[in-house]
Amino acid sequence: MKIIVVGGGGREHAIIKKLKENTSIEKIYALPGNGGIAADAECVNIGATDIDAIVEFAYENKIDYAVVAPDDPLVLGCVDALEEHGIPCFGPRSEAAIIEGSKVFSKNLMKKYGIPTAAYEVFDDADKALEYIKTAPLPTVIKADGLALGKGVIIATTREEAEDAIISIMKDKKFGKSGNSIVVEEFLEGPEVSVLSFTDGKVVVPMISSMDHKRAGDNDTGLNTGGMGTVAPNPYYTDAVAKECMEKIFLPTINAMNAEGRTFKGCLYFGLMITKDGPKVIEYNCRFGDPETQVVLPLLKSDLFTIMQAVTNGTLADTPVEFYDQSAACVIMASQGYPVSYEKGYEITIPDEFADCVFVAGAVEKDGKLLTSGGRVLGVTAIADTLKEAIDSSYKMVEQIKFDNAFYRRDIGQRALKAKK
């Protein structure tokens, strides 16, 4: 089997490392991959959103299977295009990927089908949004409708912050066309939980829950990022919560998408808030989360490729999906200045014995050296029998991995440890 994995970050590196465990896979190509992924797959310099070039490469190289990992190519119809050329894929078609591609669509879907979420209003006129915000309850959450690299969500605690957010998204077009419409929604309170799930459009198989750390600084201070670290499982996701989520959120979402003629096959990510009124959906993602994937997939006991094929073939109900009864922690090592501006090109040194534990997100290979090339550079993941052991082990590795200009949060997992007590 020859397969391609579309994407080039830490999530894709985690997927590729897991896929390599299947002996029927002879060759993995990463499009475009990165300098660290090159150790585990052959990187091909084709951008993740260059759909025509991806299809051409897959067709000419007689690719047997494709995994489309990032949101942009999924929303743009990469799976549709590959399937039209006879190449089976893991990932939703564009008509289903809209569940992440449009916040307005997903909120309206939840409202229509009674799926618990925050109360909200939709605006495509900036002046009407600004008028509404004069009397809206605070704090409030303002979301760009389309994709914005995980940065299109602003929590405003004052009227001024809310007005600035609306102006920057809708008038200044900070996120381009993604800001043509916005969702203004109720601010929910409670612990957050990320649940990735496999679905073939008929059944939903949740993976191990996880807890992301979005803010750049310790104690959840600083700017929102794509994620500074994760732990799994999430202690707030109890058996009782899981049962309620399956009954009120997971299955109703799949059924709603089927009813809309938008059957979802792939990895559906549920971003949840466990409120005093029960679990509610904060957001859907149409793909594996990053960096949640870096703690969830290492705990997967079953073969990932077999599960992916079952999703594609609609046989997920007959396919075992098992996880190790352990914990995992991932600490993101980033470039100083992320998520705003940062310098690149610093050499990274990773002790050989850590190679299996490091997922490379932003690095290039040059003259045999690995150099920083992004904001988030590495995800350092450890697995252990207890969460505390996993966290301690991850930080011990981080202390021995070197590159100039590195920074990382020093409190990943502490909130989860307190919750366990």
C-alpha positions as CSV (number, residue, x, y, z in Angstrom):
1,M,0.0,0.0,0.0
2,K,1.2,3.5,-0.9
3,I,-0.5,6.3,1.0
4,I,-0.4,10.1,1.2
5,V,-0.9,12.2,4.3
6,V,-1.9,15.8,3.4
7,G,-0.5,18.4,5.8
8,G,2.7,19.4,7.4
9,G,2.4,19.9,11.2
10,G,2.7,18.1,14.5
11,R,-0.7,16.5,14.1
12,E,0.4,15.0,10.7
13,H,3.6,13.8,12.3
14,A,1.6,12.0,15.0
15,I,-0.7,10.4,12.4
16,I,2.2,9.3,10.2
17,K,4.1,7.7,13.2
18,K,0.9,5.7,14.1
19,L,0.3,4.7,10.5
20,K,3.8,3.3,10.2
21,E,2.9,0.6,12.7
22,N,0.8,-1.1,10.0
23,T,3.1,-3.5,8.0
24,S,0.8,-3.4,4.9
25,I,1.9,0.2,4.3
26,E,5.0,0.2,2.1
27,K,5.3,3.9,1.5
28,I,4.0,7.1,3.1
29,Y,4.3,10.5,1.3
30,A,3.7,13.7,3.3
31,L,2.3,16.7,1.3
32,P,4.1,18.9,2.1
33,G,5.4,17.4,5.4
34,N,8.3,19.2,7.2
35,G,11.9,18.7,8.2
36,G,11.0,16.4,11.1
37,I,8.3,14.4,9.3
38,A,11.1,13.6,6.7
39,A,12.5,11.1,9.2
40,D,9.2,9.1,8.9
41,A,7.8,9.7,5.5
42,E,8.9,11.0,2.1
43,C,8.1,14.8,1.9
44,V,6.8,16.2,-1.3
45,N,6.8,19.9,-1.9
46,I,3.1,20.3,-2.6
47,G,1.0,22.7,-0.4
48,A,-1.9,21.3,1.5
49,T,-4.4,23.5,-0.3
50,D,-3.0,22.9,-3.8
51,I,-5.8,20.4,-4.6
52,D,-5.0,20.0,-8.3
53,A,-1.4,19.2,-7.6
54,I,-2.3,16.8,-4.8
55,V,-4.7,14.9,-7.1
56,E,-2.2,14.8,-9.9
57,F,0.5,13.4,-7.6
58,A,-1.8,10.8,-6.1
59,Y,-3.0,9.7,-9.5
60,E,0.4,9.5,-11.2
61,N,2.0,7.7,-8.2
62,K,-0.9,5.1,-8.0
63,I,-1.7,6.1,-4.4
64,D,-3.9,3.5,-2.7
65,Y,-5.2,5.7,0.1
66,A,-5.2,9.3,1.2
67,V,-5.5,10.9,4.7
68,V,-6.4,14.6,4.5
69,A,-5.6,16.1,7.9
70,P,-6.0,19.9,8.0
71,D,-9.2,21.9,7.9
72,D,-8.4,24.1,4.8
73,P,-8.1,21.3,2.2
74,L,-11.1,19.5,3.7
75,V,-13.3,22.6,3.4
76,L,-11.9,23.2,-0.1
77,G,-13.0,19.7,-1.3
78,C,-9.7,17.8,-1.4
79,V,-11.5,14.5,-0.4
80,D,-14.1,15.1,-3.1
81,A,-11.4,15.6,-5.8
82,L,-9.4,12.6,-4.8
83,E,-12.5,10.3,-4.6
84,E,-13.5,11.5,-8.0
85,H,-10.2,10.0,-9.3
86,G,-10.9,6.7,-7.5
87,I,-8.6,7.3,-4.5
88,P,-10.3,6.3,-1.2
89,C,-9.8,8.9,1.6
90,F,-10.0,9.4,5.3
91,G,-11.7,12.7,5.9
92,P,-15.1,14.4,5.2
93,R,-16.2,15.7,1.8
94,S,-16.6,19.5,1.6
95,E,-20.3,19.4,2.1
96,A,-19.7,17.8,5.6
97,A,-16.5,19.8,6.4
98,I,-18.7,22.9,6.5
99,I,-19.4,21.9,10.1
100,E,-16.1,23.6,10.9
101,G,-15.8,25.7,7.8
102,S,-18.8,27.9,8.8
103,K,-19.6,28.7,12.4
104,V,-22.9,30.1,11.3
105,F,-23.8,26.7,9.7
106,S,-22.8,24.7,12.8
107,K,-24.7,27.0,15.2
108,N,-27.8,26.9,13.1
109,L,-27.5,23.1,12.8
110,M,-27.4,22.8,16.6
111,K,-30.4,25.1,17.0
112,K,-32.4,23.2,14.4
113,Y,-31.8,19.8,15.9
114,G,-31.8,20.7,19.6
115,I,-28.1,20.0,20.3
116,P,-27.0,21.9,23.4
117,T,-24.8,25.0,22.7
118,A,-24.5,28.6,23.8
119,A,-27.2,31.1,22.9
120,Y,-26.2,33.2,19.9
121,E,-26.9,35.8,17.2
122,V,-25.6,35.9,13.7
123,F,-24.6,39.1,11.8
124,D,-23.4,39.9,8.3
125,D,-23.7,43.6,8.8
126,A,-21.0,45.2,11.0
127,D,-23.1,48.2,12.1
128,K,-26.0,45.9,13.2
129,A,-23.5,43.9,15.2
130,L,-22.1,47.0,16.8
131,E,-25.6,48.1,17.7
132,Y,-26.4,44.7,19.3
133,I,-23.2,44.7,21.3
134,K,-24.3,47.9,23.2
135,T,-26.8,45.9,25.2
136,A,-25.5,42.3,24.9
137,P,-24.5,40.5,28.2
138,L,-20.8,40.5,29.1
139,P,-18.5,38.7,28.8
140,T,-19.4,37.7,25.2
141,V,-17.8,35.5,22.6
142,I,-17.3,36.8,19.0
143,K,-16.4,34.3,16.3
144,A,-15.5,34.8,12.7
145,D,-17.7,32.6,10.5
146,G,-15.0,30.9,8.5
147,L,-11.6,29.3,9.1
148,A,-9.0,31.6,10.9
149,L,-6.2,29.2,12.0
150,G,-7.9,28.8,15.3
151,K,-7.5,32.5,16.1
152,G,-11.0,33.7,14.9
153,V,-12.5,33.6,18.4
154,I,-12.4,36.6,20.7
155,I,-13.7,36.6,24.3
156,A,-14.6,40.2,25.1
157,T,-15.0,41.3,28.7
158,T,-15.9,45.0,28.0
159,R,-18.0,46.8,25.4
160,E,-14.8,48.3,24.0
161,E,-13.2,44.9,23.5
162,A,-16.3,43.6,21.8
163,E,-16.5,46.7,19.4
164,D,-12.8,46.3,18.6
165,A,-13.3,42.7,17.8
166,I,-16.2,43.3,15.5
167,I,-14.4,46.1,13.7
168,S,-11.2,44.1,13.2
169,I,-13.1,41.0,12.0
170,M,-15.8,42.6,9.8
171,K,-14.5,46.0,8.7
172,D,-10.7,45.6,8.8
173,K,-11.0,42.0,7.5
174,K,-8.4,40.6,9.9
175,F,-9.3,37.1,8.8
176,G,-10.2,38.0,5.2
177,K,-13.5,36.5,3.9
178,S,-13.9,34.4,7.0
179,G,-15.1,37.6,8.7
180,N,-17.9,38.4,6.3
181,S,-20.3,37.1,8.9
182,I,-19.8,36.7,12.7
183,V,-21.5,34.8,15.5
184,V,-21.9,36.6,18.8
185,E,-22.6,34.1,21.5
186,E,-23.2,33.6,25.2
187,F,-20.1,33.1,27.3
188,L,-20.2,29.6,28.9
189,E,-18.4,28.7,32.1
190,G,-17.0,25.4,33.2
191,P,-14.1,23.0,32.3
192,E,-13.4,22.4,28.7
193,V,-13.1,19.0,27.2
194,S,-11.9,17.9,23.7
195,V,-13.3,14.7,22.3
196,L,-12.0,13.4,19.0
197,S,-14.2,10.7,17.4
198,F,-14.1,8.3,14.5
199,T,-17.4,8.2,12.5
200,D,-18.4,6.5,9.3
201,G,-21.7,8.5,9.3
202,K,-23.6,5.7,11.0
203,V,-21.8,5.1,14.4
204,V,-19.6,7.4,16.5
205,V,-16.6,6.0,18.3
206,P,-15.2,8.6,20.7
207,M,-11.4,8.5,21.4
208,I,-9.8,9.2,24.7
209,S,-10.8,12.7,26.0
210,S,-8.2,15.4,26.3
211,M,-7.5,18.9,27.8
212,D,-6.0,21.6,25.6
213,H,-4.1,24.7,27.0
214,K,-4.8,27.5,24.5
215,R,-3.2,30.5,26.2
216,A,0.4,31.3,25.5
217,G,1.4,31.9,29.2
218,D,1.3,30.0,32.5
219,N,-2.0,30.1,34.4
220,D,-3.9,30.7,31.2
221,T,-2.5,34.2,30.6
222,G,-1.5,35.8,27.4
223,L,-2.9,35.5,23.8
224,N,-4.8,32.6,22.4
225,T,-2.7,30.2,20.4
226,G,-3.2,27.0,18.4
227,G,-2.5,25.1,21.6
228,M,0.5,25.0,24.0
229,G,0.0,21.5,25.3
230,T,-2.4,18.8,26.1
231,V,-3.1,15.9,28.5
232,A,-5.2,12.8,28.2
233,P,-7.6,11.6,29.5
234,N,-9.4,14.7,30.8
235,P,-10.5,14.1,34.4
236,Y,-13.7,16.2,33.9
237,Y,-14.9,13.7,31.2
238,T,-16.5,11.2,33.6
239,D,-18.4,8.1,32.5
240,A,-21.7,9.9,33.3
241,V,-20.7,13.0,31.2
242,A,-19.6,10.6,28.3
243,K,-23.0,8.9,28.3
244,E,-24.8,12.2,28.3
245,C,-22.6,13.5,25.4
246,M,-23.3,10.4,23.3
247,E,-27.1,10.7,23.8
248,K,-27.4,14.5,23.5
249,I,-24.5,15.6,21.3
250,F,-22.5,12.9,19.4
251,L,-25.3,10.8,17.9
252,P,-27.6,13.8,17.3
253,T,-24.9,15.6,15.4
254,I,-24.2,12.7,13.1
255,N,-28.0,12.2,12.6
256,A,-28.4,15.9,11.9
257,M,-25.7,15.9,9.3
258,N,-27.3,12.9,7.6
259,A,-30.7,14.6,7.7
260,E,-29.1,17.6,5.9
261,G,-27.7,15.4,3.2
262,R,-24.1,16.0,4.5
263,T,-23.0,12.6,5.8
264,F,-19.8,13.0,7.8
265,K,-17.1,10.4,7.5
266,G,-13.7,10.9,9.2
267,C,-12.6,12.4,12.5
268,L,-15.2,14.7,14.1
269,Y,-13.9,16.8,16.9
270,F,-16.2,17.9,19.7
271,G,-15.1,21.0,21.7
272,L,-17.2,20.8,24.8
273,M,-17.9,22.9,27.9
274,I,-19.1,21.1,31.0
275,T,-21.5,23.7,32.3
276,K,-23.8,23.6,35.4
277,D,-26.6,22.7,32.9
278,G,-24.6,19.8,31.4
279,P,-22.2,19.5,28.5
280,K,-22.6,22.0,25.6
281,V,-20.8,22.3,22.3
282,I,-18.4,25.2,21.9
283,E,-17.2,24.2,18.5
284,Y,-16.9,21.4,16.0
285,N,-13.7,20.6,14.0
286,C,-13.9,18.4,10.9
287,R,-10.5,16.8,11.6
288,F,-8.0,15.6,14.2
289,G,-7.2,18.5,16.7
290,D,-3.7,19.8,17.1
291,P,-2.2,19.2,19.6
292,E,-4.8,16.9,20.9
293,T,-3.8,14.2,18.4
294,Q,-0.3,14.2,19.9
295,V,-1.7,12.7,23.2
296,V,-4.7,10.7,21.8
297,L,-3.0,8.7,19.1
298,P,-0.1,7.4,21.2
299,L,-2.7,5.9,23.5
300,L,-4.5,4.1,20.6
301,K,-4.0,0.3,21.0
302,S,-5.8,-0.7,17.8
303,D,-4.4,-0.2,14.3
304,L,-5.1,3.3,13.0
305,F,-5.0,2.4,9.3
306,T,-7.5,-0.4,9.9
307,I,-9.9,2.0,11.7
308,M,-9.5,4.6,8.9
309,Q,-10.3,2.1,6.2
310,A,-13.4,1.0,8.2
311,V,-14.5,4.7,8.4
312,T,-14.1,5.0,4.6
313,N,-15.9,1.7,4.0
314,G,-18.7,2.2,6.5
315,T,-17.8,-0.8,8.6
316,L,-16.8,1.0,11.8
317,A,-19.4,-0.8,13.9
318,D,-17.5,-4.1,13.2
319,T,-14.0,-2.7,13.9
320,P,-12.4,-2.8,17.4
321,V,-11.1,0.6,18.7
322,E,-9.2,0.2,21.9
323,F,-7.0,2.5,23.9
324,Y,-4.3,1.8,26.5
325,D,-5.4,2.4,30.1
326,Q,-2.6,5.0,30.6
327,S,-2.1,8.8,30.6
328,A,-0.3,11.1,28.1
329,A,1.1,14.6,28.3
330,C,2.3,16.8,25.5
331,V,4.3,20.0,26.0
332,I,4.6,22.4,23.0
333,M,8.0,24.0,22.6
334,A,7.4,27.2,20.7
335,S,9.4,30.1,19.3
336,Q,9.6,33.2,21.6
337,G,7.1,35.7,20.4
338,Y,4.5,33.2,19.2
339,P,1.6,33.6,18.3
340,V,2.5,37.1,17.0
341,S,6.0,37.4,15.5
342,Y,9.1,35.3,16.0
343,E,12.5,34.6,14.5
344,K,13.2,31.4,12.6
345,G,16.3,29.4,11.6
346,Y,17.6,28.2,15.0
347,E,19.2,24.7,15.1
348,I,17.2,22.1,17.1
349,T,19.0,19.3,19.0
350,I,16.9,16.3,20.1
351,P,18.6,13.4,21.9
352,D,18.2,10.2,19.8
353,E,16.4,8.3,22.5
354,F,13.5,10.9,22.4
355,A,12.9,10.5,18.7
356,D,9.7,8.5,19.1
357,C,8.3,11.0,21.6
358,V,8.8,14.2,19.6
359,F,6.3,15.4,17.0
360,V,7.7,18.1,14.8
361,A,5.3,21.0,13.9
362,G,7.5,23.8,12.6
363,A,11.0,22.9,11.3
364,V,12.9,22.5,8.1
365,E,15.9,20.3,7.3
366,K,18.9,22.1,5.9
367,D,22.4,20.6,5.4
368,G,21.5,17.7,7.7
369,K,20.4,20.0,10.5
370,L,16.8,20.6,11.8
371,L,16.0,24.3,12.0
372,T,13.0,26.1,13.5
373,S,10.6,27.5,10.9
374,G,7.3,28.1,12.8
375,G,5.6,29.4,15.9
376,R,4.9,26.0,17.4
377,V,8.1,24.0,16.8
378,L,7.8,20.7,18.7
379,G,5.3,18.6,20.7
380,V,7.0,16.5,23.3
381,T,4.8,13.6,24.4
382,A,5.2,11.1,27.2
383,I,3.0,8.2,28.2
384,A,2.9,6.7,31.7
385,D,0.6,4.9,34.1
386,T,-0.4,8.1,35.9
387,L,-0.9,11.6,34.6
388,K,1.6,13.0,37.0
389,E,4.3,10.6,35.7
390,A,3.5,11.5,32.1
391,I,3.7,15.2,32.8
392,D,7.0,14.9,34.7
393,S,8.5,12.7,32.0
394,S,7.5,15.1,29.2
395,Y,9.1,18.0,31.0
396,K,12.3,16.0,31.7
397,M,12.6,15.6,27.9
398,V,11.8,19.2,27.2
399,E,14.7,20.3,29.4
400,Q,17.1,18.2,27.3
401,I,15.8,19.4,23.9
402,K,17.6,22.6,22.8
403,F,17.0,25.5,20.4
404,D,17.6,29.2,20.8
405,N,14.6,31.3,21.4
406,A,12.5,28.4,22.8
407,F,9.7,28.9,25.2
408,Y,7.0,26.7,26.7
409,R,4.4,26.7,29.4
410,R,5.5,25.2,32.7
411,D,2.1,24.3,34.0
412,I,0.7,21.9,31.4
413,G,-1.6,19.4,33.1
414,Q,-1.6,21.1,36.5
415,R,-5.3,21.9,36.3
416,A,-6.1,18.3,35.4
417,L,-4.0,17.1,38.4
418,K,-6.0,19.3,40.7
419,A,-9.3,18.0,39.3
420,K,-8.2,14.4,39.9
421,K,-7.7,15.3,43.6
